[in-house]
């Protein structure tokens, strides 16, 4: 679970660093806002496809979102 929390924190940091809302990012990557919220809190698994769509949205490598 710690890895999910770290991944979620990195997604949140990427989003807030760009001044975007959860609703904006969720719409752009094709997930519901509540799903993105759960990902950011580390409470829900993320698919590889969603991980790549989020990374593409922020124009960063997916590896940057993954915990070490």
mmJSON file of the N, C-alpha and C atoms, coordinates in Angstrom:
{"data_MODEL":{"atom_site":{
"group_PDB":["ATOM","ATOM","ATOM","ATOM","ATOM","ATOM","ATOM","ATOM","ATOM","ATOM","ATOM","ATOM","ATOM","ATOM","ATOM","ATOM","ATOM","ATOM","ATOM","ATOM","ATOM","ATOM","ATOM","ATOM","ATOM","ATOM","ATOM","ATOM","ATOM","ATOM","ATOM","ATOM","ATOM","ATOM","ATOM","ATOM","ATOM","ATOM","ATOM","ATOM","ATOM","ATOM","ATOM","ATOM","ATOM","ATOM","ATOM","ATOM","ATOM","ATOM","ATOM","ATOM","ATOM","ATOM","ATOM","ATOM","ATOM","ATOM","ATOM","ATOM","ATOM","ATOM","ATOM","ATOM","ATOM","ATOM","ATOM","ATOM","ATOM","ATOM","ATOM","ATOM","ATOM","ATOM","ATOM","ATOM","ATOM","ATOM","ATOM","ATOM","ATOM","ATOM","ATOM","ATOM","ATOM","ATOM","ATOM","ATOM","ATOM","ATOM","ATOM","ATOM","ATOM","ATOM","ATOM","ATOM","ATOM","ATOM","ATOM","ATOM","ATOM","ATOM","ATOM","ATOM","ATOM","ATOM","ATOM","ATOM","ATOM","ATOM","ATOM","ATOM","ATOM","ATOM","ATOM","ATOM","ATOM","ATOM","ATOM","ATOM","ATOM","ATOM","ATOM","ATOM","ATOM","ATOM","ATOM","ATOM","ATOM","ATOM","ATOM","ATOM","ATOM","ATOM","ATOM","ATOM","ATOM","ATOM","ATOM","ATOM","ATOM","ATOM","ATOM","ATOM","ATOM","ATOM","ATOM","ATOM","ATOM","ATOM","ATOM","ATOM","ATOM","ATOM","ATOM","ATOM","ATOM","ATOM","ATOM","ATOM","ATOM","ATOM","ATOM","ATOM","ATOM","ATOM","ATOM","ATOM","ATOM","ATOM","ATOM","ATOM","ATOM","ATOM","ATOM","ATOM","ATOM","ATOM","ATOM","ATOM","ATOM","ATOM","ATOM","ATOM","ATOM","ATOM","ATOM","ATOM","ATOM","ATOM","ATOM","ATOM","ATOM","ATOM","ATOM","ATOM","ATOM","ATOM","ATOM","ATOM","ATOM","ATOM","ATOM","ATOM"],
"id":[1,2,3,4,5,6,7,8,9,10,11,12,13,14,15,16,17,18,19,20,21,22,23,24,25,26,27,28,29,30,31,32,33,34,35,36,37,38,39,40,41,42,43,44,45,46,47,48,49,50,51,52,53,54,55,56,57,58,59,60,61,62,63,64,65,66,67,68,69,70,71,72,73,74,75,76,77,78,79,80,81,82,83,84,85,86,87,88,89,90,91,92,93,94,95,96,97,98,99,100,101,102,103,104,105,106,107,108,109,110,111,112,113,114,115,116,117,118,119,120,121,122,123,124,125,126,127,128,129,130,131,132,133,134,135,136,137,138,139,140,141,142,143,144,145,146,147,148,149,150,151,152,153,154,155,156,157,158,159,160,161,162,163,164,165,166,167,168,169,170,171,172,173,174,175,176,177,178,179,180,181,182,183,184,185,186,187,188,189,190,191,192,193,194,195,196,197,198,199,200,201,202,203,204],
"type_symbol":["N","C","C","N","C","C","N","C","C","N","C","C","N","C","C","N","C","C","N","C","C","N","C","C","N","C","C","N","C","C","N","C","C","N","C","C","N","C","C","N","C","C","N","C","C","N","C","C","N","C","C","N","C","C","N","C","C","N","C","C","N","C","C","N","C","C","N","C","C","N","C","C","N","C","C","N","C","C","N","C","C","N","C","C","N","C","C","N","C","C","N","C","C","N","C","C","N","C","C","N","C","C","N","C","C","N","C","C","N","C","C","N","C","C","N","C","C","N","C","C","N","C","C","N","C","C","N","C","C","N","C","C","N","C","C","N","C","C","N","C","C","N","C","C","N","C","C","N","C","C","N","C","C","N","C","C","N","C","C","N","C","C","N","C","C","N","C","C","N","C","C","N","C","C","N","C","C","N","C","C","N","C","C","N","C","C","N","C","C","N","C","C","N","C","C","N","C","C","N","C","C","N","C","C"],
"label_atom_id":["N","CA","C","N","CA","C","N","CA","C","N","CA","C","N","CA","C","N","CA","C","N","CA","C","N","CA","C","N","CA","C","N","CA","C","N","CA","C","N","CA","C","N","CA","C","N","CA","C","N","CA","C","N","CA","C","N","CA","C","N","CA","C","N","CA","C","N","CA","C","N","CA","C","N","CA","C","N","CA","C","N","CA","C","N","CA","C","N","CA","C","N","CA","C","N","CA","C","N","CA","C","N","CA","C","N","CA","C","N","CA","C","N","CA","C","N","CA","C","N","CA","C","N","CA","C","N","CA","C","N","CA","C","N","CA","C","N","CA","C","N","CA","C","N","CA","C","N","CA","C","N","CA","C","N","CA","C","N","CA","C","N","CA","C","N","CA","C","N","CA","C","N","CA","C","N","CA","C","N","CA","C","N","CA","C","N","CA","C","N","CA","C","N","CA","C","N","CA","C","N","CA","C","N","CA","C","N","CA","C","N","CA","C","N","CA","C","N","CA","C","N","CA","C","N","CA","C","N","CA","C","N","CA","C","N","CA","C"],
"label_alt_id":[null,null,null,null,null,null,null,null,null,null,null,null,null,null,null,null,null,null,null,null,null,null,null,null,null,null,null,null,null,null,null,null,null,null,null,null,null,null,null,null,null,null,null,null,null,null,null,null,null,null,null,null,null,null,null,null,null,null,null,null,null,null,null,null,null,null,null,null,null,null,null,null,null,null,null,null,null,null,null,null,null,null,null,null,null,null,null,null,null,null,null,null,null,null,null,null,null,null,null,null,null,null,null,null,null,null,null,null,null,null,null,null,null,null,null,null,null,null,null,null,null,null,null,null,null,null,null,null,null,null,null,null,null,null,null,null,null,null,null,null,null,null,null,null,null,null,null,null,null,null,null,null,null,null,null,null,null,null,null,null,null,null,null,null,null,null,null,null,null,null,null,null,null,null,null,null,null,null,null,null,null,null,null,null,null,null,null,null,null,null,null,null,null,null,null,null,null,null,null,null,null,null,null,null],
"label_comp_id":["UNK","UNK","UNK","UNK","UNK","UNK","UNK","UNK","UNK","UNK","UNK","UNK","UNK","UNK","UNK","UNK","UNK","UNK","UNK","UNK","UNK","UNK","UNK","UNK","UNK","UNK","UNK","UNK","UNK","UNK","UNK","UNK","UNK","UNK","UNK","UNK","UNK","UNK","UNK","UNK","UNK","UNK","UNK","UNK","UNK","UNK","UNK","UNK","UNK","UNK","UNK","UNK","UNK","UNK","UNK","UNK","UNK","UNK","UNK","UNK","UNK","UNK","UNK","UNK","UNK","UNK","UNK","UNK","UNK","UNK","UNK","UNK","UNK","UNK","UNK","UNK","UNK","UNK","UNK","UNK","UNK","UNK","UNK","UNK","UNK","UNK","UNK","UNK","UNK","UNK","UNK","UNK","UNK","UNK","UNK","UNK","UNK","UNK","UNK","UNK","UNK","UNK","UNK","UNK","UNK","UNK","UNK","UNK","UNK","UNK","UNK","UNK","UNK","UNK","UNK","UNK","UNK","UNK","UNK","UNK","UNK","UNK","UNK","UNK","UNK","UNK","UNK","UNK","UNK","UNK","UNK","UNK","UNK","UNK","UNK","UNK","UNK","UNK","UNK","UNK","UNK","UNK","UNK","UNK","UNK","UNK","UNK","UNK","UNK","UNK","UNK","UNK","UNK","UNK","UNK","UNK","UNK","UNK","UNK","UNK","UNK","UNK","UNK","UNK","UNK","UNK","UNK","UNK","UNK","UNK","UNK","UNK","UNK","UNK","UNK","UNK","UNK","UNK","UNK","UNK","UNK","UNK","UNK","UNK","UNK","UNK","UNK","UNK","UNK","UNK","UNK","UNK","UNK","UNK","UNK","UNK","UNK","UNK","UNK","UNK","UNK","UNK","UNK","UNK"],
"label_asym_id":["A","A","A","A","A","A","A","A","A","A","A","A","A","A","A","A","A","A","A","A","A","A","A","A","A","A","A","A","A","A","A","A","A","A","A","A","A","A","A","A","A","A","A","A","A","A","A","A","A","A","A","A","A","A","A","A","A","A","A","A","A","A","A","A","A","A","A","A","A","A","A","A","A","A","A","A","A","A","A","A","A","A","A","A","A","A","A","A","A","A","A","A","A","A","A","A","A","A","A","A","A","A","A","A","A","A","A","A","A","A","A","A","A","A","A","A","A","A","A","A","A","A","A","A","A","A","A","A","A","A","A","A","A","A","A","A","A","A","A","A","A","A","A","A","A","A","A","A","A","A","A","A","A","A","A","A","A","A","A","A","A","A","A","A","A","A","A","A","A","A","A","A","A","A","A","A","A","A","A","A","A","A","A","A","A","A","A","A","A","A","A","A","A","A","A","A","A","A","A","A","A","A","A","A"],
"label_entity_id":["1","1","1","1","1","1","1","1","1","1","1","1","1","1","1","1","1","1","1","1","1","1","1","1","1","1","1","1","1","1","1","1","1","1","1","1","1","1","1","1","1","1","1","1","1","1","1","1","1","1","1","1","1","1","1","1","1","1","1","1","1","1","1","1","1","1","1","1","1","1","1","1","1","1","1","1","1","1","1","1","1","1","1","1","1","1","1","1","1","1","1","1","1","1","1","1","1","1","1","1","1","1","1","1","1","1","1","1","1","1","1","1","1","1","1","1","1","1","1","1","1","1","1","1","1","1","1","1","1","1","1","1","1","1","1","1","1","1","1","1","1","1","1","1","1","1","1","1","1","1","1","1","1","1","1","1","1","1","1","1","1","1","1","1","1","1","1","1","1","1","1","1","1","1","1","1","1","1","1","1","1","1","1","1","1","1","1","1","1","1","1","1","1","1","1","1","1","1","1","1","1","1","1","1"],
"label_seq_id":[1,1,1,2,2,2,3,3,3,4,4,4,5,5,5,6,6,6,7,7,7,8,8,8,9,9,9,10,10,10,11,11,11,12,12,12,13,13,13,14,14,14,15,15,15,16,16,16,17,17,17,18,18,18,19,19,19,20,20,20,21,21,21,22,22,22,23,23,23,24,24,24,25,25,25,26,26,26,27,27,27,28,28,28,29,29,29,30,30,30,31,31,31,32,32,32,33,33,33,34,34,34,35,35,35,36,36,36,37,37,37,38,38,38,39,39,39,40,40,40,41,41,41,42,42,42,43,43,43,44,44,44,45,45,45,46,46,46,47,47,47,48,48,48,49,49,49,50,50,50,51,51,51,52,52,52,53,53,53,54,54,54,55,55,55,56,56,56,57,57,57,58,58,58,59,59,59,60,60,60,61,61,61,62,62,62,63,63,63,64,64,64,65,65,65,66,66,66,67,67,67,68,68,68],
"pdbx_PDB_ins_code":[null,null,null,null,null,null,null,null,null,null,null,null,null,null,null,null,null,null,null,null,null,null,null,null,null,null,null,null,null,null,null,null,null,null,null,null,null,null,null,null,null,null,null,null,null,null,null,null,null,null,null,null,null,null,null,null,null,null,null,null,null,null,null,null,null,null,null,null,null,null,null,null,null,null,null,null,null,null,null,null,null,null,null,null,null,null,null,null,null,null,null,null,null,null,null,null,null,null,null,null,null,null,null,null,null,null,null,null,null,null,null,null,null,null,null,null,null,null,null,null,null,null,null,null,null,null,null,null,null,null,null,null,null,null,null,null,null,null,null,null,null,null,null,null,null,null,null,null,null,null,null,null,null,null,null,null,null,null,null,null,null,null,null,null,null,null,null,null,null,null,null,null,null,null,null,null,null,null,null,null,null,null,null,null,null,null,null,null,null,null,null,null,null,null,null,null,null,null,null,null,null,null,null,null],
"Cartn_x":[0.813,0.0,0.852,2.029,2.892,3.261,3.494,3.839,2.674,1.461,0.295,0.165,0.445,0.38,1.447,2.641,3.721,3.378,2.858,2.446,1.364,0.382,-0.699,-0.195,0.757,1.348,2.052,2.715,3.412,2.424,1.324,0.281,-0.289,-0.595,-1.138,-0.153,1.125,2.133,2.22,2.153,2.195,0.973,-0.177,-1.421,-1.42,-1.12,-1.172,-0.049,1.07,2.175,1.829,0.835,0.387,-0.91,-1.364,-2.559,-3.837,-3.901,-5.087,-5.919,-7.204,-8.106,-8.168,-8.673,-8.88,-9.848,-10.871,-11.863,-11.23,-10.351,-9.691,-8.815,-8.026,-7.124,-7.916,-8.906,-9.721,-10.366,-10.916,-11.546,-10.52,-9.343,-8.301,-7.785,-7.758,-7.211,-8.294,-9.553,-10.653,-11.034,-10.907,-11.358,-12.31,-13.068,-13.964,-13.148,-13.603,-12.873,-12.674,-13.678,-13.538,-12.474,-12.305,-11.246,-9.877,-9.722,-8.457,-8.191,-9.212,-9.062,-8.572,-9.146,-8.738,-7.303,-6.902,-5.516,-4.587,-4.928,-4.079,-3.952,-4.962,-4.904,-4.262,-3.945,-3.331,-4.314,-5.591,-6.618,-7.126,-6.575,-7.073,-5.926,-5.958,-4.956,-5.125,-4.042,-4.057,-3.626,-4.299,-3.892,-2.698,-1.981,-0.838,-1.317,-2.456,-2.989,-3.284,-3.902,-4.194,-2.909,-1.936,-0.642,-0.022,-0.014,0.569,-0.237,-1.557,-2.364,-2.099,-1.955,-1.643,-0.27,0.71,2.064,2.069,1.372,1.295,0.633,-0.401,-1.096,-0.142,0.711,1.657,2.975,3.079,4.284,5.53,5.393,6.505,6.596,7.76,7.848,7.037,6.4,5.612,6.476,7.736,8.636,8.767,8.528,8.607,7.478,6.412,5.288,5.432,6.293,6.446,7.376,7.056,7.95,9.283,10.301,11.631,11.686],
"Cartn_y":[-1.21,0.0,1.267,1.198,2.384,2.839,1.897,2.257,2.949,2.496,3.16,4.588,4.791,6.151,7.045,6.502,7.282,7.634,6.665,6.933,8.004,7.87,8.853,10.236,10.305,11.591,12.23,11.417,11.945,12.438,11.724,12.18,13.508,13.599,14.834,15.994,15.743,16.794,17.285,16.358,16.742,17.592,17.195,17.925,19.313,19.39,20.685,21.602,21.02,21.821,22.511,21.987,22.588,23.373,23.454,24.239,23.653,22.342,21.7,21.06,20.986,20.33,18.84,18.088,16.663,16.459,17.276,17.137,17.353,18.335,18.608,17.445,16.936,15.832,14.562,14.286,13.09,13.094,14.22,14.32,14.113,14.701,14.601,13.174,12.405,11.043,9.968,10.371,9.438,8.581,9.154,8.448,9.359,8.782,9.576,10.311,11.477,12.272,11.513,10.742,9.994,8.906,8.353,7.355,8.023,9.192,9.923,10.295,10.71,11.042,9.832,8.67,7.447,7.07,7.277,7.018,7.944,9.218,10.202,9.92,9.336,9.043,7.687,6.947,5.636,4.552,4.83,3.886,2.994,3.122,2.33,1.999,0.788,0.392,1.206,1.3,2.028,1.065,1.115,0.265,0.892,0.059,0.564,1.585,1.327,2.262,3.624,3.639,4.911,5.611,4.857,5.436,6.149,5.491,6.102,7.307,7.252,8.41,9.609,9.37,10.464,11.036,10.164,10.627,11.416,10.915,11.629,12.989,13.043,14.312,15.355,14.917,15.836,15.947,15.207,15.21,14.839,13.768,13.251,11.744,11.152,9.691,9.016,7.913,7.192,6.804,6.54,6.145,7.236,8.471,9.58,9.511,8.82,8.683,7.466,6.544,5.307,5.492,4.834,4.899,4.225,4.633,4.036,2.637],
"Cartn_z":[0.0,0.0,0.0,0.595,0.64,-0.769,-1.651,-3.038,-3.733,-3.454,-4.043,-3.53,-2.241,-1.685,-2.317,-2.523,-3.137,-4.581,-5.328,-6.703,-6.718,-5.854,-5.779,-5.44,-4.537,-4.164,-5.351,-6.147,-7.329,-8.385,-8.534,-9.461,-8.971,-7.683,-7.109,-7.282,-7.011,-7.156,-8.601,-9.55,-10.963,-11.316,-10.803,-11.101,-10.478,-9.185,-8.504,-8.973,-9.355,-9.876,-11.185,-11.86,-13.124,-12.946,-11.702,-11.411,-11.967,-12.089,-12.643,-11.539,-11.779,-10.839,-11.151,-10.192,-10.433,-11.592,-11.66,-12.726,-14.097,-14.211,-15.492,-15.928,-15.001,-15.338,-15.627,-14.81,-15.013,-16.393,-16.781,-18.102,-19.205,-19.053,-20.076,-20.249,-19.171,-19.263,-19.337,-19.272,-19.485,-18.289,-17.086,-15.88,-15.116,-14.21,-13.38,-12.318,-11.92,-10.93,-9.625,-9.221,-7.969,-8.077,-9.266,-9.477,-9.358,-9.96,-9.849,-8.394,-7.687,-6.273,-5.479,-5.754,-5.063,-5.411,-6.655,-7.054,-6.283,-6.234,-5.552,-4.058,-3.463,-2.029,-1.75,-2.807,-2.631,-2.272,-2.455,-2.062,-3.166,-4.36,-5.473,-6.408,-6.949,-7.93,-9.204,-9.945,-11.206,-12.302,-13.435,-14.548,-15.251,-15.979,-16.741,-17.766,-18.381,-19.362,-18.765,-17.595,-16.93,-16.53,-16.04,-15.676,-16.875,-18.034,-19.228,-19.708,-19.614,-20.032,-19.13,-17.829,-16.905,-17.227,-17.409,-17.736,-19.046,-20.054,-21.335,-21.163,-20.352,-20.115,-19.533,-18.608,-17.977,-18.753,-19.856,-20.697,-19.88,-19.104,-18.31,-18.543,-18.307,-18.419,-17.311,-17.635,-16.633,-15.436,-15.674,-14.581,-13.523,-13.906,-12.95,-11.915,-12.248,-11.326,-10.413,-10.801,-10.036,-8.853,-7.741,-6.575,-6.878,-6.165,-6.354,-5.795],
"occupancy":[1.0,1.0,1.0,1.0,1.0,1.0,1.0,1.0,1.0,1.0,1.0,1.0,1.0,1.0,1.0,1.0,1.0,1.0,1.0,1.0,1.0,1.0,1.0,1.0,1.0,1.0,1.0,1.0,1.0,1.0,1.0,1.0,1.0,1.0,1.0,1.0,1.0,1.0,1.0,1.0,1.0,1.0,1.0,1.0,1.0,1.0,1.0,1.0,1.0,1.0,1.0,1.0,1.0,1.0,1.0,1.0,1.0,1.0,1.0,1.0,1.0,1.0,1.0,1.0,1.0,1.0,1.0,1.0,1.0,1.0,1.0,1.0,1.0,1.0,1.0,1.0,1.0,1.0,1.0,1.0,1.0,1.0,1.0,1.0,1.0,1.0,1.0,1.0,1.0,1.0,1.0,1.0,1.0,1.0,1.0,1.0,1.0,1.0,1.0,1.0,1.0,1.0,1.0,1.0,1.0,1.0,1.0,1.0,1.0,1.0,1.0,1.0,1.0,1.0,1.0,1.0,1.0,1.0,1.0,1.0,1.0,1.0,1.0,1.0,1.0,1.0,1.0,1.0,1.0,1.0,1.0,1.0,1.0,1.0,1.0,1.0,1.0,1.0,1.0,1.0,1.0,1.0,1.0,1.0,1.0,1.0,1.0,1.0,1.0,1.0,1.0,1.0,1.0,1.0,1.0,1.0,1.0,1.0,1.0,1.0,1.0,1.0,1.0,1.0,1.0,1.0,1.0,1.0,1.0,1.0,1.0,1.0,1.0,1.0,1.0,1.0,1.0,1.0,1.0,1.0,1.0,1.0,1.0,1.0,1.0,1.0,1.0,1.0,1.0,1.0,1.0,1.0,1.0,1.0,1.0,1.0,1.0,1.0,1.0,1.0,1.0,1.0,1.0,1.0],
"B_iso_or_equiv":[0.0,0.0,0.0,0.0,0.0,0.0,0.0,0.0,0.0,0.0,0.0,0.0,0.0,0.0,0.0,0.0,0.0,0.0,0.0,0.0,0.0,0.0,0.0,0.0,0.0,0.0,0.0,0.0,0.0,0.0,0.0,0.0,0.0,0.0,0.0,0.0,0.0,0.0,0.0,0.0,0.0,0.0,0.0,0.0,0.0,0.0,0.0,0.0,0.0,0.0,0.0,0.0,0.0,0.0,0.0,0.0,0.0,0.0,0.0,0.0,0.0,0.0,0.0,0.0,0.0,0.0,0.0,0.0,0.0,0.0,0.0,0.0,0.0,0.0,0.0,0.0,0.0,0.0,0.0,0.0,0.0,0.0,0.0,0.0,0.0,0.0,0.0,0.0,0.0,0.0,0.0,0.0,0.0,0.0,0.0,0.0,0.0,0.0,0.0,0.0,0.0,0.0,0.0,0.0,0.0,0.0,0.0,0.0,0.0,0.0,0.0,0.0,0.0,0.0,0.0,0.0,0.0,0.0,0.0,0.0,0.0,0.0,0.0,0.0,0.0,0.0,0.0,0.0,0.0,0.0,0.0,0.0,0.0,0.0,0.0,0.0,0.0,0.0,0.0,0.0,0.0,0.0,0.0,0.0,0.0,0.0,0.0,0.0,0.0,0.0,0.0,0.0,0.0,0.0,0.0,0.0,0.0,0.0,0.0,0.0,0.0,0.0,0.0,0.0,0.0,0.0,0.0,0.0,0.0,0.0,0.0,0.0,0.0,0.0,0.0,0.0,0.0,0.0,0.0,0.0,0.0,0.0,0.0,0.0,0.0,0.0,0.0,0.0,0.0,0.0,0.0,0.0,0.0,0.0,0.0,0.0,0.0,0.0,0.0,0.0,0.0,0.0,0.0,0.0],
"pdbx_formal_charge":[null,null,null,null,null,null,null,null,null,null,null,null,null,null,null,null,null,null,null,null,null,null,null,null,null,null,null,null,null,null,null,null,null,null,null,null,null,null,null,null,null,null,null,null,null,null,null,null,null,null,null,null,null,null,null,null,null,null,null,null,null,null,null,null,null,null,null,null,null,null,null,null,null,null,null,null,null,null,null,null,null,null,null,null,null,null,null,null,null,null,null,null,null,null,null,null,null,null,null,null,null,null,null,null,null,null,null,null,null,null,null,null,null,null,null,null,null,null,null,null,null,null,null,null,null,null,null,null,null,null,null,null,null,null,null,null,null,null,null,null,null,null,null,null,null,null,null,null,null,null,null,null,null,null,null,null,null,null,null,null,null,null,null,null,null,null,null,null,null,null,null,null,null,null,null,null,null,null,null,null,null,null,null,null,null,null,null,null,null,null,null,null,null,null,null,null,null,null,null,null,null,null,null,null],
"auth_seq_id":[1,1,1,2,2,2,3,3,3,4,4,4,5,5,5,6,6,6,7,7,7,8,8,8,9,9,9,10,10,10,11,11,11,12,12,12,13,13,13,14,14,14,15,15,15,16,16,16,17,17,17,18,18,18,19,19,19,20,20,20,21,21,21,22,22,22,23,23,23,24,24,24,25,25,25,26,26,26,27,27,27,28,28,28,29,29,29,30,30,30,31,31,31,32,32,32,33,33,33,34,34,34,35,35,35,36,36,36,37,37,37,38,38,38,39,39,39,40,40,40,41,41,41,42,42,42,43,43,43,44,44,44,45,45,45,46,46,46,47,47,47,48,48,48,49,49,49,50,50,50,51,51,51,52,52,52,53,53,53,54,54,54,55,55,55,56,56,56,57,57,57,58,58,58,59,59,59,60,60,60,61,61,61,62,62,62,63,63,63,64,64,64,65,65,65,66,66,66,67,67,67,68,68,68],
"auth_comp_id":["UNK","UNK","UNK","UNK","UNK","UNK","UNK","UNK","UNK","UNK","UNK","UNK","UNK","UNK","UNK","UNK","UNK","UNK","UNK","UNK","UNK","UNK","UNK","UNK","UNK","UNK","UNK","UNK","UNK","UNK","UNK","UNK","UNK","UNK","UNK","UNK","UNK","UNK","UNK","UNK","UNK","UNK","UNK","UNK","UNK","UNK","UNK","UNK","UNK","UNK","UNK","UNK","UNK","UNK","UNK","UNK","UNK","UNK","UNK","UNK","UNK","UNK","UNK","UNK","UNK","UNK","UNK","UNK","UNK","UNK","UNK","UNK","UNK","UNK","UNK","UNK","UNK","UNK","UNK","UNK","UNK","UNK","UNK","UNK","UNK","UNK","UNK","UNK","UNK","UNK","UNK","UNK","UNK","UNK","UNK","UNK","UNK","UNK","UNK","UNK","UNK","UNK","UNK","UNK","UNK","UNK","UNK","UNK","UNK","UNK","UNK","UNK","UNK","UNK","UNK","UNK","UNK","UNK","UNK","UNK","UNK","UNK","UNK","UNK","UNK","UNK","UNK","UNK","UNK","UNK","UNK","UNK","UNK","UNK","UNK","UNK","UNK","UNK","UNK","UNK","UNK","UNK","UNK","UNK","UNK","UNK","UNK","UNK","UNK","UNK","UNK","UNK","UNK","UNK","UNK","UNK","UNK","UNK","UNK","UNK","UNK","UNK","UNK","UNK","UNK","UNK","UNK","UNK","UNK","UNK","UNK","UNK","UNK","UNK","UNK","UNK","UNK","UNK","UNK","UNK","UNK","UNK","UNK","UNK","UNK","UNK","UNK","UNK","UNK","UNK","UNK","UNK","UNK","UNK","UNK","UNK","UNK","UNK","UNK","UNK","UNK","UNK","UNK","UNK"],
"auth_asym_id":["A","A","A","A","A","A","A","A","A","A","A","A","A","A","A","A","A","A","A","A","A","A","A","A","A","A","A","A","A","A","A","A","A","A","A","A","A","A","A","A","A","A","A","A","A","A","A","A","A","A","A","A","A","A","A","A","A","A","A","A","A","A","A","A","A","A","A","A","A","A","A","A","A","A","A","A","A","A","A","A","A","A","A","A","A","A","A","A","A","A","A","A","A","A","A","A","A","A","A","A","A","A","A","A","A","A","A","A","A","A","A","A","A","A","A","A","A","A","A","A","A","A","A","A","A","A","A","A","A","A","A","A","A","A","A","A","A","A","A","A","A","A","A","A","A","A","A","A","A","A","A","A","A","A","A","A","A","A","A","A","A","A","A","A","A","A","A","A","A","A","A","A","A","A","A","A","A","A","A","A","A","A","A","A","A","A","A","A","A","A","A","A","A","A","A","A","A","A","A","A","A","A","A","A"],
"auth_atom_id":["N","CA","C","N","CA","C","N","CA","C","N","CA","C","N","CA","C","N","CA","C","N","CA","C","N","CA","C","N","CA","C","N","CA","C","N","CA","C","N","CA","C","N","CA","C","N","CA","C","N","CA","C","N","CA","C","N","CA","C","N","CA","C","N","CA","C","N","CA","C","N","CA","C","N","CA","C","N","CA","C","N","CA","C","N","CA","C","N","CA","C","N","CA","C","N","CA","C","N","CA","C","N","CA","C","N","CA","C","N","CA","C","N","CA","C","N","CA","C","N","CA","C","N","CA","C","N","CA","C","N","CA","C","N","CA","C","N","CA","C","N","CA","C","N","CA","C","N","CA","C","N","CA","C","N","CA","C","N","CA","C","N","CA","C","N","CA","C","N","CA","C","N","CA","C","N","CA","C","N","CA","C","N","CA","C","N","CA","C","N","CA","C","N","CA","C","N","CA","C","N","CA","C","N","CA","C","N","CA","C","N","CA","C","N","CA","C","N","CA","C","N","CA","C","N","CA","C","N","CA","C","N","CA","C","N","CA","C"],
"pdbx_PDB_model_num":[1,1,1,1,1,1,1,1,1,1,1,1,1,1,1,1,1,1,1,1,1,1,1,1,1,1,1,1,1,1,1,1,1,1,1,1,1,1,1,1,1,1,1,1,1,1,1,1,1,1,1,1,1,1,1,1,1,1,1,1,1,1,1,1,1,1,1,1,1,1,1,1,1,1,1,1,1,1,1,1,1,1,1,1,1,1,1,1,1,1,1,1,1,1,1,1,1,1,1,1,1,1,1,1,1,1,1,1,1,1,1,1,1,1,1,1,1,1,1,1,1,1,1,1,1,1,1,1,1,1,1,1,1,1,1,1,1,1,1,1,1,1,1,1,1,1,1,1,1,1,1,1,1,1,1,1,1,1,1,1,1,1,1,1,1,1,1,1,1,1,1,1,1,1,1,1,1,1,1,1,1,1,1,1,1,1,1,1,1,1,1,1,1,1,1,1,1,1,1,1,1,1,1,1]
}}}
